[in-house]
Amino acid sequence: MRFLPLFLSLSSGSAVLVGSGSAAIAKLRLLRAAGADVRWFSQDADIAGHAGDIMLAKNYAGRIDVTIKEPLETDLAGALAVVSAAGKELDERVAARARSLNIPVNVVDRPDLSTFIFPAVVDRGDVVVAIGTGGASPVLARRLREKIEAILPSRIGEFAALMRRNRERLANVRTPRFSVRRFWEKIIDGPVGAAFLSGRTAEAEIALHRSIEAADKSRDDERGVVHLVGAGPGDPDLLTLRALNVLQSADVIFYDELVNSDILSRARRDAEQVFVGKRKGQPGMAQYEINQRLAAAAKSRRCVVRLKGGDPFIFGRGGEELEYLQHAGIPVMIVPGITAALGCAAESGLPLTLRNEASRVCFISASVADEKKDVDWSGLADPLTTVVVYMGLSSAAAVQAGLIAAGRNPKTPAAVLARGTRPDSRAAVGTLANLSAIAASVSEGPALLVIGDVVARSLPWKAANASQLEAAA
Ligand code: SAH
């Protein structure tokens, strides 16, 4: 470690800034964001032309004094820090003066002249992450910052502020052997943190107050939480940032057959993984048993993730699990996922709606057709409706017959999109009249049937027609 990372309060004094180029302006912005009073020395009189917007901004606490000259030792005296971005010789003189006064100095792009350096910063209000490379590679630091930006929940700063607001209350807790650290760990990892970070901030604050009261009366208020998480259609890059965050804090993950190992590999290493889906030719675990296991895991105070393919509320029985858990008094957070229709449509360049061609899109499940129940096809005969059929691979013949009987044009373009967004994804195209033959040409699911004029806009359709044209030529 070449530099000791510290967070410096600038509210009790002033910082000196030298120079007026874009590097100096960037530092001015940073110093102002930290609430500093800035004594700014420039040899260029047109300061407002460079930084008028920053100087006039009203939401800063500190003030700016501008002096048009080179700062001498007496000008630097008393400063908390000196930042110089004035060009070679002036920078060297400023650095020497600051050093002789023992004032921390940073010269932009000159680690050799600096006694401190600016890290790359992720600024979320009360939560700040600083990344340094000891001056070796600011570009690397910035890259790392982008990665950290992506994994930090967006409300993390507000969450820290909530805890700050409630520290006093907690100080009054009289319970013997009460551990403040344990208390906050449970808040951060438990239902309060989960609710706050997913946007239910008011509810989280009330729950926090309740936990503080319960701690004071030494009542046990601990509960686990269940996150109902959509894992997307298969490609792990299509997980949402929130899903990734939740997977990283899971104690136990209950997952379906649609969730593949690439996705599970993004979860916390020591989370227990429980398969509750269906394996080929075998009946899966009954829904009531899954419900009970989710509830039991949450009651044992664990952070439970129920991970489902696509979105939990699209043909995923997420609604049933939600109601069961709500009845059992268990807090449930829902993380949406990219449903198969959206993932497959994006992958195959198939616009589900399109001006003048498709003004409506319907997601239907064909498993009822399989069960020989009647599907009402009449609403799906409209030529401006794109029909997306989930769980339809084995009942493609019923879908084909039903739609045609209801009056849908047999020449309507149709596609079967199998294993969408996965490495072995496959698409086959044709028309509604031969939908069952297209489905039969696809060896294995999961797959969607898509029927609608917009299918003719898709990449697989264009590729198939191009090869036909080639064959004809
Ligand atoms: N909740 C899921 C759907 C579960 S039902 C979602 O929102 O996507 C299971 C059906 O989803 C499968 O039979 C298939 O029709 C569809 N499906 C899921 N993943 C798919 C994929 N990667 N490609 C094509 N279809 C998929």
Residues whose N, C-alpha, C, O or C-beta is under 5 A from the ligand:
A	BS01	SAH	P233 G234 G309 G310 D311 P312 I314 F315 G316 I338 T339 A340 V389 Y390 M391 G392 L417 A418 R419 G420 P446 A447 L448
